[in-house]
Amino acid sequence: MSRSGKISVALPREQLSQLKDVVETGEYGSAAAAVREAVRAWLHRRGVRAQAVSRFGRARLDGLSPEPAERVELMFDARDAKA
């Protein structure tokens, strides 16, 4: 079984330009390396978000206010907007 796979992704010009810039400056060895790190970060954030929502969701079932879960969602949305 293959340990990796290959996909093609179309990016807007601005994102493609920024990706090329980080490779040219030596921050990443290749565009693929930068994209792999971005996917790892996204998967991590996704897992953290799922755990937080799950935890706060259980609290709601115990009669607590839904506000903490809403604040967690806003926190992640704000972080995603900066990315």
mmCIF file of the N, C-alpha and C atoms, coordinates in Angstrom:
data_MODEL
# 
_entry.id   MODEL 
# 
loop_
_atom_site.group_PDB 
_atom_site.id 
_atom_site.type_symbol 
_atom_site.label_atom_id 
_atom_site.label_alt_id 
_atom_site.label_comp_id 
_atom_site.label_asym_id 
_atom_site.label_entity_id 
_atom_site.label_seq_id 
_atom_site.pdbx_PDB_ins_code 
_atom_site.Cartn_x 
_atom_site.Cartn_y 
_atom_site.Cartn_z 
_atom_site.occupancy 
_atom_site.B_iso_or_equiv 
_atom_site.pdbx_formal_charge 
_atom_site.auth_seq_id 
_atom_site.auth_comp_id 
_atom_site.auth_asym_id 
_atom_site.auth_atom_id 
_atom_site.pdbx_PDB_model_num 
ATOM 1   N N  . MET A 1 1  ? 0.838   -1.176 0.000  1.00 0.00 ? 1  MET A N  1 
ATOM 2   C CA . MET A 1 1  ? 0.000   0.000  0.000  1.00 0.00 ? 1  MET A CA 1 
ATOM 3   C C  . MET A 1 1  ? 0.887   1.245  0.000  1.00 0.00 ? 1  MET A C  1 
ATOM 4   N N  . SER A 1 2  ? 0.538   2.219  -0.797 1.00 0.00 ? 2  SER A N  1 
ATOM 5   C CA . SER A 1 2  ? 1.298   3.456  -0.901 1.00 0.00 ? 2  SER A CA 1 
ATOM 6   C C  . SER A 1 2  ? 1.163   4.286  0.370  1.00 0.00 ? 2  SER A C  1 
ATOM 7   N N  . ARG A 1 3  ? 2.255   4.893  0.799  1.00 0.00 ? 3  ARG A N  1 
ATOM 8   C CA . ARG A 1 3  ? 2.238   5.713  2.001  1.00 0.00 ? 3  ARG A CA 1 
ATOM 9   C C  . ARG A 1 3  ? 1.814   7.144  1.690  1.00 0.00 ? 3  ARG A C  1 
ATOM 10  N N  . SER A 1 4  ? 1.742   7.506  0.425  1.00 0.00 ? 4  SER A N  1 
ATOM 11  C CA . SER A 1 4  ? 1.334   8.862  0.065  1.00 0.00 ? 4  SER A CA 1 
ATOM 12  C C  . SER A 1 4  ? 0.533   8.826  -1.218 1.00 0.00 ? 4  SER A C  1 
ATOM 13  N N  . GLY A 1 5  ? -0.085  9.944  -1.517 1.00 0.00 ? 5  GLY A N  1 
ATOM 14  C CA . GLY A 1 5  ? -0.863  10.072 -2.728 1.00 0.00 ? 5  GLY A CA 1 
ATOM 15  C C  . GLY A 1 5  ? -0.588  11.421 -3.342 1.00 0.00 ? 5  GLY A C  1 
ATOM 16  N N  . LYS A 1 6  ? -1.130  11.634 -4.498 1.00 0.00 ? 6  LYS A N  1 
ATOM 17  C CA . LYS A 1 6  ? -0.879  12.875 -5.211 1.00 0.00 ? 6  LYS A CA 1 
ATOM 18  C C  . LYS A 1 6  ? -2.212  13.479 -5.612 1.00 0.00 ? 6  LYS A C  1 
ATOM 19  N N  . ILE A 1 7  ? -2.341  14.785 -5.396 1.00 0.00 ? 7  ILE A N  1 
ATOM 20  C CA . ILE A 1 7  ? -3.536  15.505 -5.826 1.00 0.00 ? 7  ILE A CA 1 
ATOM 21  C C  . ILE A 1 7  ? -3.106  16.771 -6.546 1.00 0.00 ? 7  ILE A C  1 
ATOM 22  N N  . SER A 1 8  ? -4.014  17.332 -7.291 1.00 0.00 ? 8  SER A N  1 
ATOM 23  C CA . SER A 1 8  ? -3.785  18.627 -7.926 1.00 0.00 ? 8  SER A CA 1 
ATOM 24  C C  . SER A 1 8  ? -4.750  19.619 -7.308 1.00 0.00 ? 8  SER A C  1 
ATOM 25  N N  . VAL A 1 9  ? -4.245  20.802 -7.026 1.00 0.00 ? 9  VAL A N  1 
ATOM 26  C CA . VAL A 1 9  ? -5.062  21.833 -6.399 1.00 0.00 ? 9  VAL A CA 1 
ATOM 27  C C  . VAL A 1 9  ? -4.907  23.121 -7.193 1.00 0.00 ? 9  VAL A C  1 
ATOM 28  N N  . ALA A 1 10 ? -6.023  23.742 -7.521 1.00 0.00 ? 10 ALA A N  1 
ATOM 29  C CA . ALA A 1 10 ? -5.987  25.046 -8.183 1.00 0.00 ? 10 ALA A CA 1 
ATOM 30  C C  . ALA A 1 10 ? -6.080  26.123 -7.108 1.00 0.00 ? 10 ALA A C  1 
ATOM 31  N N  . LEU A 1 11 ? -5.141  27.064 -7.131 1.00 0.00 ? 11 LEU A N  1 
ATOM 32  C CA . LEU A 1 11 ? -5.122  28.149 -6.159 1.00 0.00 ? 11 LEU A CA 1 
ATOM 33  C C  . LEU A 1 11 ? -5.323  29.487 -6.863 1.00 0.00 ? 11 LEU A C  1 
ATOM 34  N N  . PRO A 1 12 ? -5.940  30.435 -6.174 1.00 0.00 ? 12 PRO A N  1 
ATOM 35  C CA . PRO A 1 12 ? -6.017  31.781 -6.731 1.00 0.00 ? 12 PRO A CA 1 
ATOM 36  C C  . PRO A 1 12 ? -4.599  32.326 -6.950 1.00 0.00 ? 12 PRO A C  1 
ATOM 37  N N  . ARG A 1 13 ? -4.447  33.234 -7.889 1.00 0.00 ? 13 ARG A N  1 
ATOM 38  C CA . ARG A 1 13 ? -3.122  33.769 -8.219 1.00 0.00 ? 13 ARG A CA 1 
ATOM 39  C C  . ARG A 1 13 ? -2.378  34.303 -7.000 1.00 0.00 ? 13 ARG A C  1 
ATOM 40  N N  . GLU A 1 14 ? -3.086  35.032 -6.128 1.00 0.00 ? 14 GLU A N  1 
ATOM 41  C CA . GLU A 1 14 ? -2.444  35.625 -4.952 1.00 0.00 ? 14 GLU A CA 1 
ATOM 42  C C  . GLU A 1 14 ? -1.872  34.542 -4.041 1.00 0.00 ? 14 GLU A C  1 
ATOM 43  N N  . GLN A 1 15 ? -2.619  33.490 -3.803 1.00 0.00 ? 15 GLN A N  1 
ATOM 44  C CA . GLN A 1 15 ? -2.128  32.403 -2.943 1.00 0.00 ? 15 GLN A CA 1 
ATOM 45  C C  . GLN A 1 15 ? -0.958  31.677 -3.604 1.00 0.00 ? 15 GLN A C  1 
ATOM 46  N N  . LEU A 1 16 ? -1.053  31.459 -4.894 1.00 0.00 ? 16 LEU A N  1 
ATOM 47  C CA . LEU A 1 16 ? 0.030   30.799 -5.622 1.00 0.00 ? 16 LEU A CA 1 
ATOM 48  C C  . LEU A 1 16 ? 1.299   31.640 -5.559 1.00 0.00 ? 16 LEU A C  1 
ATOM 49  N N  . SER A 1 17 ? 1.158   32.950 -5.712 1.00 0.00 ? 17 SER A N  1 
ATOM 50  C CA . SER A 1 17 ? 2.303   33.844 -5.621 1.00 0.00 ? 17 SER A CA 1 
ATOM 51  C C  . SER A 1 17 ? 2.934   33.804 -4.241 1.00 0.00 ? 17 SER A C  1 
ATOM 52  N N  . GLN A 1 18 ? 2.114   33.814 -3.205 1.00 0.00 ? 18 GLN A N  1 
ATOM 53  C CA . GLN A 1 18 ? 2.628   33.742 -1.835 1.00 0.00 ? 18 GLN A CA 1 
ATOM 54  C C  . GLN A 1 18 ? 3.316   32.407 -1.581 1.00 0.00 ? 18 GLN A C  1 
ATOM 55  N N  . LEU A 1 19 ? 2.767   31.345 -2.112 1.00 0.00 ? 19 LEU A N  1 
ATOM 56  C CA . LEU A 1 19 ? 3.365   30.018 -1.962 1.00 0.00 ? 19 LEU A CA 1 
ATOM 57  C C  . LEU A 1 19 ? 4.731   29.978 -2.637 1.00 0.00 ? 19 LEU A C  1 
ATOM 58  N N  . LYS A 1 20 ? 4.817   30.520 -3.841 1.00 0.00 ? 20 LYS A N  1 
ATOM 59  C CA . LYS A 1 20 ? 6.101   30.561 -4.547 1.00 0.00 ? 20 LYS A CA 1 
ATOM 60  C C  . LYS A 1 20 ? 7.109   31.403 -3.782 1.00 0.00 ? 20 LYS A C  1 
ATOM 61  N N  . ASP A 1 21 ? 6.655   32.515 -3.188 1.00 0.00 ? 21 ASP A N  1 
ATOM 62  C CA . ASP A 1 21 ? 7.553   33.388 -2.423 1.00 0.00 ? 21 ASP A CA 1 
ATOM 63  C C  . ASP A 1 21 ? 8.181   32.665 -1.238 1.00 0.00 ? 21 ASP A C  1 
ATOM 64  N N  . VAL A 1 22 ? 7.381   31.885 -0.484 1.00 0.00 ? 22 VAL A N  1 
ATOM 65  C CA . VAL A 1 22 ? 7.943   31.204 0.690  1.00 0.00 ? 22 VAL A CA 1 
ATOM 66  C C  . VAL A 1 22 ? 8.936   30.116 0.280  1.00 0.00 ? 22 VAL A C  1 
ATOM 67  N N  . VAL A 1 23 ? 8.745   29.545 -0.905 1.00 0.00 ? 23 VAL A N  1 
ATOM 68  C CA . VAL A 1 23 ? 9.695   28.553 -1.398 1.00 0.00 ? 23 VAL A CA 1 
ATOM 69  C C  . VAL A 1 23 ? 10.971  29.258 -1.860 1.00 0.00 ? 23 VAL A C  1 
ATOM 70  N N  . GLU A 1 24 ? 10.822  30.361 -2.595 1.00 0.00 ? 24 GLU A N  1 
ATOM 71  C CA . GLU A 1 24 ? 11.989  31.089 -3.100 1.00 0.00 ? 24 GLU A CA 1 
ATOM 72  C C  . GLU A 1 24 ? 12.843  31.672 -1.975 1.00 0.00 ? 24 GLU A C  1 
ATOM 73  N N  . THR A 1 25 ? 12.228  32.075 -0.877 1.00 0.00 ? 25 THR A N  1 
ATOM 74  C CA . THR A 1 25 ? 12.989  32.633 0.244  1.00 0.00 ? 25 THR A CA 1 
ATOM 75  C C  . THR A 1 25 ? 13.627  31.545 1.098  1.00 0.00 ? 25 THR A C  1 
ATOM 76  N N  . GLY A 1 26 ? 13.323  30.290 0.807  1.00 0.00 ? 26 GLY A N  1 
ATOM 77  C CA . GLY A 1 26 ? 13.928  29.180 1.526  1.00 0.00 ? 26 GLY A CA 1 
ATOM 78  C C  . GLY A 1 26 ? 13.183  28.762 2.781  1.00 0.00 ? 26 GLY A C  1 
ATOM 79  N N  . GLU A 1 27 ? 12.016  29.370 3.012  1.00 0.00 ? 27 GLU A N  1 
ATOM 80  C CA . GLU A 1 27 ? 11.238  28.987 4.198  1.00 0.00 ? 27 GLU A CA 1 
ATOM 81  C C  . GLU A 1 27 ? 10.796  27.530 4.103  1.00 0.00 ? 27 GLU A C  1 
ATOM 82  N N  . TYR A 1 28 ? 10.512  27.085 2.881  1.00 0.00 ? 28 TYR A N  1 
ATOM 83  C CA . TYR A 1 28 ? 10.159  25.690 2.603  1.00 0.00 ? 28 TYR A CA 1 
ATOM 84  C C  . TYR A 1 28 ? 10.993  25.226 1.425  1.00 0.00 ? 28 TYR A C  1 
ATOM 85  N N  . GLY A 1 29 ? 11.284  23.939 1.406  1.00 0.00 ? 29 GLY A N  1 
ATOM 86  C CA . GLY A 1 29 ? 12.070  23.378 0.315  1.00 0.00 ? 29 GLY A CA 1 
ATOM 87  C C  . GLY A 1 29 ? 11.304  23.237 -0.978 1.00 0.00 ? 29 GLY A C  1 
ATOM 88  N N  . SER A 1 30 ? 9.986   23.162 -0.864 1.00 0.00 ? 30 SER A N  1 
ATOM 89  C CA . SER A 1 30 ? 9.151   23.002 -2.058 1.00 0.00 ? 30 SER A CA 1 
ATOM 90  C C  . SER A 1 30 ? 7.730   23.453 -1.742 1.00 0.00 ? 30 SER A C  1 
ATOM 91  N N  . ALA A 1 31 ? 6.977   23.672 -2.790 1.00 0.00 ? 31 ALA A N  1 
ATOM 92  C CA . ALA A 1 31 ? 5.561   24.021 -2.600 1.00 0.00 ? 31 ALA A CA 1 
ATOM 93  C C  . ALA A 1 31 ? 4.835   22.864 -1.929 1.00 0.00 ? 31 ALA A C  1 
ATOM 94  N N  . ALA A 1 32 ? 5.207   21.640 -2.270 1.00 0.00 ? 32 ALA A N  1 
ATOM 95  C CA . ALA A 1 32 ? 4.569   20.466 -1.665 1.00 0.00 ? 32 ALA A CA 1 
ATOM 96  C C  . ALA A 1 32 ? 4.798   20.439 -0.158 1.00 0.00 ? 32 ALA A C  1 
ATOM 97  N N  . ALA A 1 33 ? 6.007   20.785 0.285  1.00 0.00 ? 33 ALA A N  1 
ATOM 98  C CA . ALA A 1 33 ? 6.303   20.796 1.723  1.00 0.00 ? 33 ALA A CA 1 
ATOM 99  C C  . ALA A 1 33 ? 5.447   21.836 2.440  1.00 0.00 ? 33 ALA A C  1 
ATOM 100 N N  . ALA A 1 34 ? 5.284   22.990 1.835  1.00 0.00 ? 34 ALA A N  1 
ATOM 101 C CA . ALA A 1 34 ? 4.457   24.044 2.442  1.00 0.00 ? 34 ALA A CA 1 
ATOM 102 C C  . ALA A 1 34 ? 3.001   23.613 2.519  1.00 0.00 ? 34 ALA A C  1 
ATOM 103 N N  . VAL A 1 35 ? 2.510   22.995 1.468  1.00 0.00 ? 35 VAL A N  1 
ATOM 104 C CA . VAL A 1 35 ? 1.118   22.541 1.447  1.00 0.00 ? 35 VAL A CA 1 
ATOM 105 C C  . VAL A 1 35 ? 0.907   21.412 2.459  1.00 0.00 ? 35 VAL A C  1 
ATOM 106 N N  . ARG A 1 36 ? 1.880   20.499 2.569  1.00 0.00 ? 36 ARG A N  1 
ATOM 107 C CA . ARG A 1 36 ? 1.757   19.430 3.572  1.00 0.00 ? 36 ARG A CA 1 
ATOM 108 C C  . ARG A 1 36 ? 1.646   20.010 4.977  1.00 0.00 ? 36 ARG A C  1 
ATOM 109 N N  . GLU A 1 37 ? 2.480   21.010 5.283  1.00 0.00 ? 37 GLU A N  1 
ATOM 110 C CA . GLU A 1 37 ? 2.400   21.626 6.612  1.00 0.00 ? 37 GLU A CA 1 
ATOM 111 C C  . GLU A 1 37 ? 1.059   22.319 6.811  1.00 0.00 ? 37 GLU A C  1 
ATOM 112 N N  . ALA A 1 38 ? 0.553   22.982 5.781  1.00 0.00 ? 38 ALA A N  1 
ATOM 113 C CA . ALA A 1 38 ? -0.748  23.649 5.883  1.00 0.00 ? 38 ALA A CA 1 
ATOM 114 C C  . ALA A 1 38 ? -1.865  22.636 6.147  1.00 0.00 ? 38 ALA A C  1 
ATOM 115 N N  . VAL A 1 39 ? -1.814  21.501 5.479  1.00 0.00 ? 39 VAL A N  1 
ATOM 116 C CA . VAL A 1 39 ? -2.837  20.463 5.683  1.00 0.00 ? 39 VAL A CA 1 
ATOM 117 C C  . VAL A 1 39 ? -2.727  19.884 7.094  1.00 0.00 ? 39 VAL A C  1 
ATOM 118 N N  . ARG A 1 40 ? -1.492  19.646 7.571  1.00 0.00 ? 40 ARG A N  1 
ATOM 119 C CA . ARG A 1 40 ? -1.320  19.152 8.948  1.00 0.00 ? 40 ARG A CA 1 
ATOM 120 C C  . ARG A 1 40 ? -1.905  20.140 9.949  1.00 0.00 ? 40 ARG A C  1 
ATOM 121 N N  . ALA A 1 41 ? -1.638  21.434 9.762  1.00 0.00 ? 41 ALA A N  1 
ATOM 122 C CA . ALA A 1 41 ? -2.161  22.460 10.679 1.00 0.00 ? 41 ALA A CA 1 
ATOM 123 C C  . ALA A 1 41 ? -3.680  22.495 10.631 1.00 0.00 ? 41 ALA A C  1 
ATOM 124 N N  . TRP A 1 42 ? -4.257  22.390 9.443  1.00 0.00 ? 42 TRP A N  1 
ATOM 125 C CA . TRP A 1 42 ? -5.711  22.397 9.295  1.00 0.00 ? 42 TRP A CA 1 
ATOM 126 C C  . TRP A 1 42 ? -6.331  21.185 9.985  1.00 0.00 ? 42 TRP A C  1 
ATOM 127 N N  . LEU A 1 43 ? -5.727  20.019 9.797  1.00 0.00 ? 43 LEU A N  1 
ATOM 128 C CA . LEU A 1 43 ? -6.253  18.815 10.431 1.00 0.00 ? 43 LEU A CA 1 
ATOM 129 C C  . LEU A 1 43 ? -6.155  18.915 11.955 1.00 0.00 ? 43 LEU A C  1 
ATOM 130 N N  . HIS A 1 44 ? -5.066  19.489 12.451 1.00 0.00 ? 44 HIS A N  1 
ATOM 131 C CA . HIS A 1 44 ? -4.924  19.676 13.893 1.00 0.00 ? 44 HIS A CA 1 
ATOM 132 C C  . HIS A 1 44 ? -6.009  20.616 14.423 1.00 0.00 ? 44 HIS A C  1 
ATOM 133 N N  . ARG A 1 45 ? -6.188  21.780 13.772 1.00 0.00 ? 45 ARG A N  1 
ATOM 134 C CA . ARG A 1 45 ? -7.229  22.733 14.193 1.00 0.00 ? 45 ARG A CA 1 
ATOM 135 C C  . ARG A 1 45 ? -8.601  22.077 14.150 1.00 0.00 ? 45 ARG A C  1 
ATOM 136 N N  . ARG A 1 46 ? -8.831  21.288 13.132 1.00 0.00 ? 46 ARG A N  1 
ATOM 137 C CA . ARG A 1 46 ? -10.121 20.605 12.985 1.00 0.00 ? 46 ARG A CA 1 
ATOM 138 C C  . ARG A 1 46 ? -10.364 19.651 14.150 1.00 0.00 ? 46 ARG A C  1 
ATOM 139 N N  . GLY A 1 47 ? -9.324  18.918 14.546 1.00 0.00 ? 47 GLY A N  1 
ATOM 140 C CA . GLY A 1 47 ? -9.444  17.999 15.671 1.00 0.00 ? 47 GLY A CA 1 
ATOM 141 C C  . GLY A 1 47 ? -9.662  18.731 16.984 1.00 0.00 ? 47 GLY A C  1 
ATOM 142 N N  . VAL A 1 48 ? -8.927  19.814 17.193 1.00 0.00 ? 48 VAL A N  1 
ATOM 143 C CA . VAL A 1 48 ? -9.096  20.612 18.406 1.00 0.00 ? 48 VAL A CA 1 
ATOM 144 C C  . VAL A 1 48 ? -10.497 21.185 18.464 1.00 0.00 ? 48 VAL A C  1 
ATOM 145 N N  . ARG A 1 49 ? -10.970 21.693 17.338 1.00 0.00 ? 49 ARG A N  1 
ATOM 146 C CA . ARG A 1 49 ? -12.323 22.259 17.286 1.00 0.00 ? 49 ARG A CA 1 
ATOM 147 C C  . ARG A 1 49 ? -13.362 21.186 17.615 1.00 0.00 ? 49 ARG A C  1 
ATOM 148 N N  . ALA A 1 50 ? -13.211 20.005 17.041 1.00 0.00 ? 50 ALA A N  1 
ATOM 149 C CA . ALA A 1 50 ? -14.176 18.930 17.287 1.00 0.00 ? 50 ALA A CA 1 
ATOM 150 C C  . ALA A 1 50 ? -14.196 18.536 18.763 1.00 0.00 ? 50 ALA A C  1 
ATOM 151 N N  . GLN A 1 51 ? -13.012 18.480 19.384 1.00 0.00 ? 51 GLN A N  1 
ATOM 152 C CA . GLN A 1 51 ? -12.953 18.141 20.811 1.00 0.00 ? 51 GLN A CA 1 
ATOM 153 C C  . GLN A 1 51 ? -13.627 19.217 21.652 1.00 0.00 ? 51 GLN A C  1 
ATOM 154 N N  . ALA A 1 52 ? -13.367 20.486 21.341 1.00 0.00 ? 52 ALA A N  1 
ATOM 155 C CA . ALA A 1 52 ? -13.940 21.578 22.125 1.00 0.00 ? 52 ALA A CA 1 
ATOM 156 C C  . ALA A 1 52 ? -15.456 21.613 21.973 1.00 0.00 ? 52 ALA A C  1 
ATOM 157 N N  . VAL A 1 53 ? -15.934 21.484 20.760 1.00 0.00 ? 53 VAL A N  1 
ATOM 158 C CA . VAL A 1 53 ? -17.376 21.508 20.531 1.00 0.00 ? 53 VAL A CA 1 
ATOM 159 C C  . VAL A 1 53 ? -18.034 20.315 21.196 1.00 0.00 ? 53 VAL A C  1 
ATOM 160 N N  . SER A 1 54 ? -17.369 19.163 21.139 1.00 0.00 ? 54 SER A N  1 
ATOM 161 C CA . SER A 1 54 ? -17.911 17.973 21.791 1.00 0.00 ? 54 SER A CA 1 
ATOM 162 C C  . SER A 1 54 ? -17.996 18.181 23.295 1.00 0.00 ? 54 SER A C  1 
ATOM 163 N N  . ARG A 1 55 ? -16.948 18.735 23.880 1.00 0.00 ? 55 ARG A N  1 
ATOM 164 C CA . ARG A 1 55 ? -16.919 18.967 25.318 1.00 0.00 ? 55 ARG A CA 1 
ATOM 165 C C  . ARG A 1 55 ? -18.005 19.958 25.726 1.00 0.00 ? 55 ARG A C  1 
ATOM 166 N N  . PHE A 1 56 ? -18.109 21.060 24.995 1.00 0.00 ? 56 PHE A N  1 
ATOM 167 C CA . PHE A 1 56 ? -19.123 22.053 25.335 1.00 0.00 ? 56 PHE A CA 1 
ATOM 168 C C  . PHE A 1 56 ? -20.521 21.541 25.002 1.00 0.00 ? 56 PHE A C  1 
ATOM 169 N N  . GLY A 1 57 ? -20.630 20.691 24.007 1.00 0.00 ? 57 GLY A N  1 
ATOM 170 C CA . GLY A 1 57 ? -21.922 20.110 23.680 1.00 0.00 ? 57 GLY A CA 1 
ATOM 171 C C  . GLY A 1 57 ? -22.443 19.243 24.807 1.00 0.00 ? 57 GLY A C  1 
ATOM 172 N N  . ARG A 1 58 ? -21.551 18.473 25.422 1.00 0.00 ? 58 ARG A N  1 
ATOM 173 C CA . ARG A 1 58 ? -21.954 17.655 26.575 1.00 0.00 ? 58 ARG A CA 1 
ATOM 174 C C  . ARG A 1 58 ? -22.397 18.547 27.730 1.00 0.00 ? 58 ARG A C  1 
ATOM 175 N N  . ALA A 1 59 ? -21.714 19.672 27.914 1.00 0.00 ? 59 ALA A N  1 
ATOM 176 C CA . ALA A 1 59 ? -22.082 20.593 28.996 1.00 0.00 ? 59 ALA A CA 1 
ATOM 177 C C  . ALA A 1 59 ? -23.488 21.136 28.768 1.00 0.00 ? 59 ALA A C  1 
ATOM 178 N N  . ARG A 1 60 ? -23.834 21.417 27.529 1.00 0.00 ? 60 ARG A N  1 
ATOM 179 C CA . ARG A 1 60 ? -25.186 21.907 27.230 1.00 0.00 ? 60 ARG A CA 1 
ATOM 180 C C  . ARG A 1 60 ? -26.222 20.875 27.620 1.00 0.00 ? 60 ARG A C  1 
ATOM 181 N N  . LEU A 1 61 ? -25.918 19.605 27.405 1.00 0.00 ? 61 LEU A N  1 
ATOM 182 C CA . LEU A 1 61 ? -26.868 18.553 27.764 1.00 0.00 ? 61 LEU A CA 1 
ATOM 183 C C  . LEU A 1 61 ? -27.099 18.514 29.269 1.00 0.00 ? 61 LEU A C  1 
ATOM 184 N N  . ASP A 1 62 ? -26.119 18.988 30.022 1.00 0.00 ? 62 ASP A N  1 
ATOM 185 C CA . ASP A 1 62 ? -26.257 19.041 31.476 1.00 0.00 ? 62 ASP A CA 1 
ATOM 186 C C  . ASP A 1 62 ? -26.974 20.304 31.940 1.00 0.00 ? 62 ASP A C  1 
ATOM 187 N N  . GLY A 1 63 ? -27.538 21.072 31.014 1.00 0.00 ? 63 GLY A N  1 
ATOM 188 C CA . GLY A 1 63 ? -28.305 22.258 31.372 1.00 0.00 ? 63 GLY A CA 1 
ATOM 189 C C  . GLY A 1 63 ? -27.512 23.543 31.404 1.00 0.00 ? 63 GLY A C  1 
ATOM 190 N N  . LEU A 1 64 ? -26.251 23.514 30.926 1.00 0.00 ? 64 LEU A N  1 
ATOM 191 C CA . LEU A 1 64 ? -25.440 24.731 30.919 1.00 0.00 ? 64 LEU A CA 1 
ATOM 192 C C  . LEU A 1 64 ? -25.726 25.545 29.664 1.00 0.00 ? 64 LEU A C  1 
ATOM 193 N N  . SER A 1 65 ? -25.393 26.799 29.716 1.00 0.00 ? 65 SER A N  1 
ATOM 194 C CA . SER A 1 65 ? -25.614 27.719 28.600 1.00 0.00 ? 65 SER A CA 1 
ATOM 195 C C  . SER A 1 65 ? -24.791 27.314 27.376 1.00 0.00 ? 65 SER A C  1 
ATOM 196 N N  . PRO A 1 66 ? -25.307 27.548 26.168 1.00 0.00 ? 66 PRO A N  1 
ATOM 197 C CA . PRO A 1 66 ? -24.548 27.242 24.958 1.00 0.00 ? 66 PRO A CA 1 
ATOM 198 C C  . PRO A 1 66 ? -23.485 28.294 24.650 1.00 0.00 ? 66 PRO A C  1 
ATOM 199 N N  . GLU A 1 67 ? -23.415 29.355 25.439 1.00 0.00 ? 67 GLU A N  1 
ATOM 200 C CA . GLU A 1 67 ? -22.488 30.435 25.127 1.00 0.00 ? 67 GLU A CA 1 
ATOM 201 C C  . GLU A 1 67 ? -21.029 29.994 24.984 1.00 0.00 ? 67 GLU A C  1 
ATOM 202 N N  . PRO A 1 68 ? -20.483 29.126 25.848 1.00 0.00 ? 68 PRO A N  1 
ATOM 203 C CA . PRO A 1 68 ? -19.069 28.751 25.672 1.00 0.00 ? 68 PRO A CA 1 
ATOM 204 C C  . PRO A 1 68 ? -18.787 28.146 24.305 1.00 0.00 ? 68 PRO A C  1 
ATOM 205 N N  . ALA A 1 69 ? -19.679 27.299 23.809 1.00 0.00 ? 69 ALA A N  1 
ATOM 206 C CA . ALA A 1 69 ? -19.468 26.694 22.493 1.00 0.00 ? 69 ALA A CA 1 
ATOM 207 C C  . ALA A 1 69 ? -19.473 27.763 21.413 1.00 0.00 ? 69 ALA A C  1 
ATOM 208 N N  . GLU A 1 70 ? -20.353 28.743 21.536 1.00 0.00 ? 70 GLU A N  1 
ATOM 209 C CA . GLU A 1 70 ? -20.389 29.823 20.547 1.00 0.00 ? 70 GLU A CA 1 
ATOM 210 C C  . GLU A 1 70 ? -19.093 30.619 20.590 1.00 0.00 ? 70 GLU A C  1 
ATOM 211 N N  . ARG A 1 71 ? -18.545 30.854 21.779 1.00 0.00 ? 71 ARG A N  1 
ATOM 212 C CA . ARG A 1 71 ? -17.290 31.595 21.897 1.00 0.00 ? 71 ARG A CA 1 
ATOM 213 C C  . ARG A 1 71 ? -16.138 30.797 21.277 1.00 0.00 ? 71 ARG A C  1 
ATOM 214 N N  . VAL A 1 72 ? -16.145 29.482 21.445 1.00 0.00 ? 72 VAL A N  1 
ATOM 215 C CA . VAL A 1 72 ? -15.106 28.647 20.844 1.00 0.00 ? 72 VAL A CA 1 
ATOM 216 C C  . VAL A 1 72 ? -15.182 28.750 19.331 1.00 0.00 ? 72 VAL A C  1 
ATOM 217 N N  . GLU A 1 73 ? -16.370 28.674 18.773 1.00 0.00 ? 73 GLU A N  1 
ATOM 218 C CA . GLU A 1 73 ? -16.520 28.787 17.320 1.00 0.00 ? 73 GLU A CA 1 
ATOM 219 C C  . GLU A 1 73 ? -16.022 30.141 16.819 1.00 0.00 ? 73 GLU A C  1 
ATOM 220 N N  . LEU A 1 74 ? -16.338 31.218 17.526 1.00 0.00 ? 74 LEU A N  1 
ATOM 221 C CA . LEU A 1 74 ? -15.870 32.539 17.131 1.00 0.00 ? 74 LEU A CA 1 
ATOM 222 C C  . LEU A 1 74 ? -14.352 32.619 17.203 1.00 0.00 ? 74 LEU A C  1 
ATOM 223 N N  . MET A 1 75 ? -13.756 31.999 18.217 1.00 0.00 ? 75 MET A N  1 
ATOM 224 C CA . MET A 1 75 ? -12.303 32.003 18.362 1.00 0.00 ? 75 MET A CA 1 
ATOM 225 C C  . MET A 1 75 ? -11.655 31.327 17.156 1.00 0.00 ? 75 MET A C  1 
ATOM 226 N N  . PHE A 1 76 ? -12.187 30.175 16.749 1.00 0.00 ? 76 PHE A N  1 
ATOM 227 C CA . PHE A 1 76 ? -11.613 29.481 15.600 1.00 0.00 ? 76 PHE A CA 1 
ATOM 228 C C  . PHE A 1 76 ? -11.857 30.250 14.315 1.00 0.00 ? 76 PHE A C  1 
ATOM 229 N N  . ASP A 1 77 ? -13.028 30.852 14.168 1.00 0.00 ? 77 ASP A N  1 
ATOM 230 C CA . ASP A 1 77 ? -13.305 31.631 12.971 1.00 0.00 ? 77 ASP A CA 1 
ATOM 231 C C  . ASP A 1 77 ? -12.348 32.798 12.867 1.00 0.00 ? 77 ASP A C  1 
ATOM 232 N N  . ALA A 1 78 ? -12.043 33.460 13.976 1.00 0.00 ? 78 ALA A N  1 
ATOM 233 C CA . ALA A 1 78 ? -11.118 34.593 13.961 1.00 0.00 ? 78 ALA A CA 1 
ATOM 234 C C  . ALA A 1 78 ? -9.718  34.120 13.581 1.00 0.00 ? 78 ALA A C  1 
ATOM 235 N N  . ARG A 1 79 ? -9.293  32.982 14.118 1.00 0.00 ? 79 ARG A N  1 
ATOM 236 C CA . ARG A 1 79 ? -7.963  32.450 13.785 1.00 0.00 ? 79 ARG A CA 1 
ATOM 237 C C  . ARG A 1 79 ? -7.901  32.090 12.309 1.00 0.00 ? 79 ARG A C  1 
ATOM 238 N N  . ASP A 1 80 ? -8.960  31.477 11.766 1.00 0.00 ? 80 ASP A N  1 
ATOM 239 C CA . ASP A 1 80 ? -8.975  31.099 10.351 1.00 0.00 ? 80 ASP A CA 1 
ATOM 240 C C  . ASP A 1 80 ? -8.904  32.338 9.463  1.00 0.00 ? 80 ASP A C  1 
ATOM 241 N N  . ALA A 1 81 ? -9.543  33.437 9.888  1.00 0.00 ? 81 ALA A N  1 
ATOM 242 C CA . ALA A 1 81 ? -9.553  34.653 9.102  1.00 0.00 ? 81 ALA A CA 1 
ATOM 243 C C  . ALA A 1 81 ? -8.143  35.243 8.995  1.00 0.00 ? 81 ALA A C  1 
ATOM 244 N N  . LYS A 1 82 ? -7.326  35.046 10.030 1.00 0.00 ? 82 LYS A N  1 
ATOM 245 C CA . LYS A 1 82 ? -5.951  35.567 10.017 1.00 0.00 ? 82 LYS A CA 1 
ATOM 246 C C  . LYS A 1 82 ? -5.044  34.723 9.144  1.00 0.00 ? 82 LYS A C  1 
ATOM 247 N N  . ALA A 1 83 ? -5.401  33.455 8.941  1.00 0.00 ? 83 ALA A N  1 
ATOM 248 C CA . ALA A 1 83 ? -4.529  32.540 8.183  1.00 0.00 ? 83 ALA A CA 1 
ATOM 249 C C  . ALA A 1 83 ? -4.497  32.877 6.724  1.00 0.00 ? 83 ALA A C  1 
# 
